[in-house]
Amino acid sequence: MVRPSLARIGAPGDGYATDRDLYWGSGFFIAPGWLLTCAHVVGKGGAAVCRGESPMRVTWQERTAADAWEERTGTGTAVLLAPRPGAAESFRDPWPFPDLALVRVAGADDVRCLWLSDREPGARAPIGLYGWSVQTGELGIRHGMGELAGSDARALLLGGNLPIGGLSGGPVLDLRHGSVIGVIKGRRREEGVAVPVTALHELLDLREGAGVLREVLRAHDLHHLRLLDDPSPYANWTTLQAALPGLAPPASGITADLRARLYGHLAELPPPAGAGEIVHLVEEVKEQVRGERLRSLVLQNVRTWREGAALLYGLRTLEPGGGGTLVDLDAVLLYAAKAVRRTVREHSAEVDPARLGAFTGWLAGQAAGHRHWAVGEAIRGLLDGVDAQGSGDAEGSGGTAGSEDAEGRDGARAWDAVPPSRHPSAPPVVQPSATRTDVLVKVGAPMYDGRYPWSVQLIYDGLDVTPVDADDRGVRAEELAATLRGPLARALGQGDHGEHLAAIEVFLPRKLFDLPVDEWQLLPAGPAGPGVLEGEEGDGEGVDDDEDFVDERFMPLGMRRTVVVRDLRRNTRPPSPEWRRRWRGVVRGPLAHEPLHGMAPADGHPAATRSGGRYPYYGALTAMDDMCVPVYCGPVGSGEGQAAMRDALMAGHSVVLWRRDRHDHDECKEFHRQAAHVLGAARHAEGLDGPVRDLRIRLYDPESARAQGLRGKLAVLFDPPDRPPYATETMRPPPLAAPGG
């Protein structure tokens, strides 16, 4: 089964030399004409091969009509490498993770391909290692058996037979599921090391990677769909998987055939926007079929529709004492119907009408023959109005703020309308609730060596908190922006879904309130310009290399999304009565503008306004109405500004605006005018997002800001009590997610 998909990679030539310089390593086909291998295998050919400027020789075997093996060769071209060495970088050993490469192979469009796993591997899974090697002095196919010994942040650790020289780039198969879970990288001490296939997602983040990888994964699923009806006498992976025990529990209705057909249809849909879109859809389906909200504790870095479906395998209803009815087939079919409806509503121009018609027809057939009549009705309710012409729902296909809720209601209404007597064994169904997921960044108090511990978390609907990443050892203040890029990107990928962009709430010690958190970026700009990564090659033109290329990760965070500061110290104690009262006031509105130091706005920012005493501003801040928002023209991390901010927090204020950069005093009058305009446009606390972001966008461009008379760098304290509720324990995920959990 593996052999026709396995290839050896080397320098152009006869391909048989045992000289290690001519034979580089192994690879395997994951789609017709597409080979997956390690970047360090391709790197043996030099910089020109890595850039796709020089070819490599790819050799594989094919079964003949006489049941013999015949070798075929093709020319390979490196299309994607992660990471790809920059012009000034040497080829390192060991090659950094993810150490993956996609190679386009000419003349391999009819090759048999392996099945890529759709989920994380289970602990102690039995595995097979495959590849070509010259370890024994003769070039040939080698394979070994073992088990998955564990994993760390980037790698799978392999026990049993260790990889030998030449196997690098070959597949690691989970023998329980008949699927590829990793790519052999090498060995480390007494363990084998492999790159998980989920690391392919990192290729999506490359400038040129998203389109290529999505097309390859689409071709993978369509290849296996076509094999279902192939008259060839040789078994295909779907046939093999049907005889294996690992696909789904015995009582599940999810068969290998159904899965392959579902994935083939899902592959025809436009890709999801990100992990958040998939994860929230999965959670919505779970809530609907279980009848109860129970959010997953495990972050899922899923980037394709097929992986979202796999998260529902083994799903059961919630029953006292455990157990529960298996509802994974119900959930998977509802998930598919919701994906179709959402795709047509938001991407109707990208959908092929004939392929959409085939998918909806197949789903309708599954609904008609479903064991639970109510499930079929719910699916038909979701597909109602979705036709082969790509038209959306009856109200039109344009997206609206309530479109996700409407989608959920359609399915819930259809299910709830069914008389209980018609579906006594169907799982209970509730209306899926609207969900909002945002990101919490917590920077702790400095330790003795000046380092600040940090954590990044997700908060669901203002209540549940689950961790993304953390470092209790901490980093220095100037290192926070670079350190938090990766964790923030992962968290935002989980939080963004539908029309919702996750907000970022940054808990800070008061001396760090002036950190430019709204100017942080998820990717650093390289020397060639804002559209070129550090370490990437450019031609000196920056983003002008591709006028259509837009990557929001290079933009300051505050230009796209809500970024606010919250007080670390105050949120470690129960909310005070003043804090709750003033929060209700700013939520109710209308918001009013008052200077933080208690002086009239027309006076600008007097050089000395302290009234003496330990709390010089507390009296004026306490006297303000509950709808008043204090505004300060200057930094608040030290001196007078810090004292004024402390007194504002003591007085219970939950919204404060200030200018975090230093400036001349004569600019303060204009800044107060800007702040008053923002508050007037917002009217209440929940309306601040738009006016604040609009002002920040204009302030980020110095020339535009000067032309409009705008001044300063705007910072916002937005610190509601009970978000999350006081003393909420951060949910801790289990160390390894079980399939279908």
N, C-alpha and C positions, 0 to 999 in steps of 0.2 A: 504493500500500500504506500509506503514512504518512498521507495526507490525511484519511481518515475518522476517524482517532484524534487529529488535531491540533485544538486549540481556541485561541480568543483569549479573554482575560479582561478585563473592564472593569467600570465602574460600571453599576448598573441604569439602563436607558434603551434607546435604539435600538441601541446597540452599534456604530454606523457612524461616529461622529464621529471626525475626525482629531485632535481636541484631545487632547494626550498625557495630560491629567488624566482623560479618560474612557476611554481605551484604556490598559490597564496592562501587558499582556505576553501571553506564550504559555503553553500547558500541553499535556499529552497524557494520554490515558486509558491506564491500566495495568490496570484491571479495570472491569467494568461498573459505571457510576455513580461511579467514582473517578478523579480527575484529579491528576496529579503536576505540580508547578510549583516555582518558586523562592519562598521566603518573602518576598523583597523585592518580588516582583510583587504578592502579596497585601497586603503592607504599604503599598502605594500607596493602599489604601482606607482606611487609618487604623486606630486601635486597636480600634474596635468590630468591623471586619471581621476583624482578626487573632484576636479572641476568639471569633469565630463568632456574634456578636450581630447583625451586619448582613450582608446578602447581597451577592453579586457576580453579574454576568451572565456566563454561559459560552456561547459560540457555536461550533458545529462544523458540518461538512458531511457529507452522506449521499448515497450514490449511489442514484438512483431507478431504476425499472424501465426508463425510457427512456434509461438510461446518461448521465443528466445529474446535476449536483451541486446539491443543495438544502440550504439552511441550516436548522439547528435551534438552538434556544436552551433553556437551562435555568438554574435558580437554583442557584448554588454557595454552599456554606457551608464555611468553613475549619474543619477538624477538628484537624489537627496542624500545628504550625510548629516548626521547629528552626533557630535559637533563636526563642522567642517573647518579645518585649520585655516586661519587667515594667512595673508601673504607673508607676514613676518613671523609666523609660528612654525616651530619644528614639529615633526610627527612624533608624538610622545608615546612612551610605553610605561605603564598601560594607558591605552586610549581612554579618555574620560567618558563617563556615562552620558547619554544612553548608548553610545557606540553602535549605532544602527545606520544602515544604508539601504536605499532602494535603487535597484539596477534595472534598467530597461533592456530587455534581451530581444534582439531581432531574430525572427524565425522561430519563436517559441509560443506562438499564439494558440497552438493546439495542445499544449502540455497539460498534464494532470497537476492539480494544485492541492496543497494541504488545507485543512480546515483550521482557521484561527479561533482560539477560544473566545467566548463571549463573556467570561467572568473570571474573577480572581481564582487561582488554584486553591484547593483545600490543603490543609496541613497533612504532611506525610503521604501525599499522593504518590502512587507508583508512576515512575516516569521511564521513558526511553530516550536515549541520546543517539543521534544519527549524523553522519558526515563522512567525508573523504579524508584519508590520511596516508602518509608515507612513513608512519612511525615504525613499521616493521621492515622498511626498506622497499616495499612494493606498494605502489599506489592502488588503493582500493577502498570500497565502502566498509566502514566500521560502524558498529552500534553496540551500545551497552545498556544495562538496566540499573535502576536505582530508585531513590525516592526523594521527594522534595524535603530537604532537611530544615528549611526555614527561609526567612527573607529579612532583608534590612530595608533601608529607605529607598535603595535604587536597584537591588539585585536579588535574584533567586539563588539560594544556596543549595547545592546538589550533593546528596550522599550516594553511596554505592560505587559503581564504576565511575571513575573520574575521567573527565575529557582528556584525550590525548592530542598531540600536535596535529593540526590540520582540521580538527573538528570545529574550530572557531567559525561561527556563522551558520552552523547547522541547527536543526530544530530540536527542541525539548518537547516531547509529547506527554500529555497526561493520559495514561493508558486506561483510566477509568472512563474518560469521556471521548477518547479518540480525537483530541484537539491539541494544537500547538499552544503551549503556555509560555515559551521562552525561546531565546536565541542564545546558543552556547557562546560564551565569551572567553572562557579559559579556566584556570584553576588558581586558587589562592590557598596557600599552605596545604591543608589536607582536605579541602573542599573544592568542589566544582562551582563555577560561577556562571550564571546566565542572566541575560537581560529579559525582563518580563515583556510579553508582547504588548501589554498596556502602555509601555514606554513609546510605542508608535505615536501616541497622542502628542508627544513632544515635537514631532515633525509638523503637526498642525500649526505650531507656533512659529515656524520658520516663515520668512517672508514669501518664499515661493512654494511652501510645503502644503498648505491647506488644500488647494485645488488638486494637486497631484495625488496626495494620500487619499482624499475622499473618492477620487475616481478609481484608485486601486482597490479600496475596500468595497466599493460598489461592484466592481468587476469580480471580486472574490465571491460575493454572495450570489451574483447572477450565474457565475460558473457552476456553483454547486446546485443551483436551481435547475439548470439545463441538464446536469448529469442525472437528475431523477428520472427523466424520460429518455435517457441515452440507451440505445439497444445493445451497447457493448456487453460482452459476457463477463467483463471484469467488474468486481465490486467497486462501489464508490463509497465515500466517507459516510454519507447519510445511511446507506445500507448497513455499514459496519456499526455505526453508532446505535442503530436500533437494537442491536444485540448486546450492547454494553449496559451495565447497571447504573451508570452515573448521570444520565441525562436528567431524569426527574424521578420523584418517588413513584412506587408501583401504581398507586391510585390516581396519579395525575393523568390528565387527558392530553398532555403535551407530548407528542411523538416526534421522533427525529424527522419524519417526513413533513409534519406540520411546521416544525421549526424552520426547516430549509425553505419551504414555500413562503412562510411569513417573512423571513429575512430577505428573500429575493424580492418580494413586493416592497418591503420597507426601503430597500436599496434604491428604489426608483423615486422615492420622495426627496425633495431638497433636504440637505442636512440640517440638523438642529443647530440653533445659534450657539449653544454651549452646554456644559454639564448641568448648569442650573435649570435650563428648560426641560431636560430629561428627568432630572431628579425630582423636580416639583410635579411633573406629570405622573411619575411613579408614585409619589406620596399621595397625590390626589386619588389615584386608582386604589391604592391600599385602603385609604379612608372610606372610599365608596363601597368596596366589596366587603370589608371587615365590619363596617358599621360603627367604627370607633377610630378616633385619631390616635395613632401611636407612631410618632416620628422615629425614623431610623437614627441610631446613634453613630453610624459609620459614614464618613464622607466617601462619596463615590465619584471617582474621576472618570465618568463615562462620557463619551463624545459622539456615539452613534446610536441610532434608534435600536439596533439589535442588542446593544449592551443594556439599554433600559429594559427591554423585554426580559432579559436574563435575570434582572434583579427581582423579578416576580416569581421565578421558579420556586416551587415548594411553599408558596404563601398559604397560610391557614387562617381561619377565623380565630378570634380571640375567645377562649373559653376559660372559665374558672378552673384552676388546677392544671392548666396546660392542655395539650392536645389541640382539638379544633378540626373543623372540616377543611379539607384541601380545596382551595379556590384559585389555584394558580392559572388554570386554563381560563376561567372567567376573567381574571385580572389581565392576562396577556391579550385576550381578544378586545377587551375594553380599552386597554392601552393603545392597541393598534388603531381602533376606531377613532380615538381621541387624537392620535397623531395625524391621521388622515384629515380630520375636520380642521385641526389647527393649521396644517400645512396649506390646505386649500384656501382657508380664510386669509392667511398672511402671505402666501407665495403662489397665488393662483396662476400668475404669468409664467412661472417656472415649471409647472406641472404638465406633463404630456397627457392629453385627454385619454388616449387609448390605454396607456399604462394605468392611469388612475381608474378608469373603468374596469380594468382587469382586477385591480386590488379591491375596489369596493364590491365587485361581483363575488370575489372569493370570500371576503368577509361576510357578505350577506348569506352566502351558502353555509358558512360556519355558524352563523347566528340561527339559520333555519333549522339546522340539525343539532343545536346545542342541547345538552341534557337538562339545563335549567331554562325554562321558557322565559323567565324574567330577564336573564342575561341576554338572550336573543333580542328581546324587546328593547333593552337598553342600547344595544349595538345599533339596531335599526333606527332608534331615535337619534343617535349621534350621526348616522350616515344620511339621515333625511335631508334632502336638498343638495347633497353632494353628488354630482352626476359626472358623466364622462366628458362634459364640456368644461369641467374645471370651475363651475359656478359654486359660490359659497353657500351659506345658509340663506334662509328665506329673507332675512333682513339685509343681505348683501355681504360681500366678502371683505369690506373695509374693516380694519382693526379699530376697536374702540376700547375705552378704558375698562369696560365691563365685559369684554369679549370672553375672557377666560371663565368668568363666573357664569355667563350664559351657556358656554360649552358644557360646564359641569351640570347646570340645571337641566339641560336637554336630556342628558343621560339619566339623571336622578329622577326626573319626572316620568320618563318612560318606565323606569323600574318600579317607582312607587305606585304607578297606576295599575299595576298587575294585582289582581285579587290574591290575598295570601293563600287561598286554597289552590291556586294554580301553580304555586312554586313553594311547597312546604319545605323542600330541602335546600332552597337557595339561600345564600348568606344574607344577613341583614344589610340594608343599604341606607346610608345617610347622604344628605346633600353635601358635596365637598365644599369646605369652607375656603374663602379667599385667603391666600397666604402671602406674607411679606417676609422676606429674609434679608437681613442687613448684616454688616460686619462690625464687630467690636475689636478695637486694637487697644490693649492695655500696656502702658509703659509704667513700670513700678518705680518706687522710690529708689534713689541711687544707693548702691552698696558702698562699702568702705573704700573700694578701689575706684570709685567713680563710674562704675558700669551700671546700666539700667536694665533690669530683667524685663522681658516683654512676652506678650501672648497675643494670638489672633484667634478670634472665635466667631461663630455664626450665631445670630439671635433670630429665632423664628417667632413672628407675630408679637415681638416684644416680651416674650415669656421664656421660652426654652433656649438654653445656651449649650452649644457643643464645641469642643476645641478643634482648631485646625493645626496650630503649631505653637510652640513656645520655647523659650530659652531662659532658664532660671539663672544661668551664669551671667547673662546680659552682655551688652555692648555699650560703647561710649555714645554720647548723644549724637555726635557727628556721623556715626556709623548706622544710625537707626534707619534712615531712608533706604540705603542700599541693602541692609539686612532684611528689611520687611518686604522687599519687592516680590520675592517668590511666594511667601505665605499670603500676602495680600492678593496676588493674582489668583492663587488657588481658591481663596475664600470668595472673591468676587465672581469667579467662574461658577461657583455653586449658588451664589445669591441672585445673580441676574437671571431673569426668566420672563418670557412674554414681553410686556411693556415696562416691566419693573427693573430699574437699575439700582442695585444694592447701594444703600448709603454707607458711609464710613464714619463711625463714631470713635474718636481717639481719646481715651482716658489718659490724662497726663498729670504728673506732679506740677504744682503751680509754677515752679521756676522754669518749666519747659513749655508754658502756654504759648510762647511766641514761635515755637517750631513751625516752619512753613509746610505743614502737613497737606494743605490744599495744593501745593506745588510739587509734591512728590509724583514720580512717574513709575509705572510698572516695568518699563524698559529704559535703560540709559541710552542716551544718544551717543553714537560713535563719532570719531573725528570727521567722517565724511558727511555728517549731517544728521538731522533728527529722524530720518527714515532708515538709518543704517546702524546695526548693532555694533557694540564694541567687539572687535575681533573679526567682523565681517569685512570683506573687501568691497570697496566702492570705486567708482570711476571719477570721483571728485564732484559729481553732480548732485549727491544727496538724494532726496526724494524725487528729484526731477528725472531719475532713471526710469520711473514708471509713474506717469501722471495720474493713473487710476489707483495707485496704491495708497491706501489710508490705513494706518495702524493706530488705533486710539491709545494703545499702550505707551506711545511716546508723548501723549498729551498730559499736561498737569491734571491730576485727579479732579481738582475742583472745577475744571471746565466742563466735565461731563456729568458729574454726580455730586450729591450732597456730601460735604466733608465738614464735620463740626468737631469742636473740642468739648470734652467733658471733664469734670473735676474728679481726680482719682480719690482724694482724701474723703470728700463728702460722701461718696458712694460706698464707703466701707462702714457706714453707720446707718441706722434707720432714718428715713426722711423726717425732717423737722416739720412742725405744723406750718411755719412760715413758707417753707419750700413748697409744700403741697398747695397752700393757698395761692401763692404767686403763680405757680404753674397753671392752676385753673384760670387765673386771671388772663395770662397771655394766650391760653388756648381759646378763651372766650373772645378777647380783643374788644375794641380795636386797639392796636399797639400804639403806644406813645413814646416819644423820644426824650430822654433826660440824660444829661452828662453824668458820667460815673463819679466824677469828683465833686458834684453838687453845684457847680457854677453854671451860669446861664450859657446856652450854646452860642449866643452872639458874642460872648467874651472870648471865644476860641479856646485856647489852652494856656491859661496863665502859668507863668514859670513856677510860682509857689502858691499853692492853694490849701496846704495842710492847716487844719484848725487846731492842731495840737492834740495831746492825749494819745492813749494807746490805740484807739479806734477812731481816727480823725474823720472818717467819712460815713461811719455807721449810722449816725443820726439822720443825715440827709437821705441816705439810701433806704432807711426804714420808713421814712415819711412818704416815699413815692407811692403812687397808686399801684395796685396789683397788675395793671395792664402796662405799666411803664417798663421800658427796656433801657438800662444804663448803657451809655456810649462813652468810650474813652479814646482820646486821640493820642495814642502812644503805646509802646510796649508795656506789658503787664508782668513780665517775668522777674522784675526787680524794682527796687525803689518805690517811688510814689505810686506807680501803676500797680505794683504787686500789692501794696497796702490797700489801695482802692478796690482791687478785685477781691481780696480777702474779705473786706467789709461787705461787699455786694453779696458774696456767697453766704456770709453769716446772716445777712438780712433776708435770705431765702430766694434771691433772684436766680432764675433758671435760664434766662436768655440775656446775653451781654454781647455787644459789638465793640470791637476796638481795632485800632490801627497798629499792627505788629512791627512795622518798620520805623526807624528813626527818621526825623524830618525837621524842618524849620517850623517854628511856632506859628508863622503866618499862614500855614497851610491848613490849620486845624478848623477854621471856620468853614472852609469848603468841605472838609471831611464830615463834619457834623451835618452839613446840608445833604451830602450823599446818603448818610446813615438815615436821616429823617425820611428821605425819599424811599429807601428800601423798606423801612417799617410801614410807611403809609401804603405802599403797593402791596405788602404782604397782608396787612390788616390783622392777622392773628398768627400764632406761632407756627401752625402747620402750613401756612402760606409763605414762609420765609424762603423756601428752597429756590423758587424761580427767580425772585428779585436778587438774592445773594449771588446766585450763579451768573446771572446776567451782568451784574457789576464786576464780578471777578473776571469774566471773559473780556470785558472792556479794559480792565486794569492790566491784564496780562500783556497787552500790546502797548508798549510805552508810547509810541508815536500817536496811536489812537487816543490813549488816555490824556496825553498833553493837549491834543486838539480839542477834546471835549471838556477840558478843565478838571479832569478826575485826578484824585490824589490817593496814594497809599496802598497798602496791602491789607485787605480786610480779613479779620479773624472773627469767628463766631463761636461763642459758648452756647450750646443748646443741650441742656442737662435736665431732662425730666426725671422726677422721682419714680421709683418702681419700674425702671426699664434697664435690666430685668428686675423683677421683684427682689427686695432686699433678702440676703442670705440664700439666694438661689444657688444650688450646687451645680457646678459645671458638669454636664453629662460626660462620662468617660467611656469611650468606645472599647469593646473587647479588643484584644491584641490582634486577632485575625478574624475576618468576616467569613462566616460560613455561607456557602452558596444558597441563594434564595432567602437569606436571613433578612 
